Structures are given as C-alpha cells and as structure tokens.
Amino acid sequence: LNDWDGGMFFWPKGTIDDNKIFMPFTIQDLKEVLKVTAGSLRTPIKFPAQKKQLEKLASESDITDNPVLMLVTL
C-alpha cells in the first residue's frame, strides 16, 4: 500500500545496487490506480501535497508518453 502519496503500489522489478530498487509503470497504469484508490483508500495519506502533484502529472500526461521509472532508495 502506498500511504506516501496514494499513488502506485510498489512491486520492484529489479535492483540497481545494494540499496536501490526500481519499478517502471505507464501513465495508463497510474491513471487506473488513481481512479480506483480515489474513494477507497482507508489509510491516511502522509503527504497530500505530493498526491496533488501526482494527480497533476497523470492529468497532464498522455497514455502514449514514455513509462515512468520509480526509483526507491532503501
């Protein structure tokens, strides 16, 4: 569950080094997740300002745009 900004759930696809992992996703995936979690997220979001930025990114992007690469440092 992504309680940081209410966006994509993080399921890493690979590693970069010992403390960095990554997951690619498309704008279409992001839009679907935001639509599903809009009214059903029971866990409070820790950073609502970042959720608004994420929603803005999704609304201003076209589904044919390049995928997004999410990097997480452990």
Sequence and secondary structure as in RCSB ss.txt:
>XXXX:A:sequence
LNDWDGGMFFWPKGTIDDNKIFMPFTIQDLKEVLKVTAGSLRTPIKFPAQKKQLEKLASESDITDNPVLMLVTL
>XXXX:A:secstr
  TTTS       EEEETTEEEEEE HHHHHHHHHHHTTT  S  S HHHHHHHHHHHHHS TTS  EEEEEE 
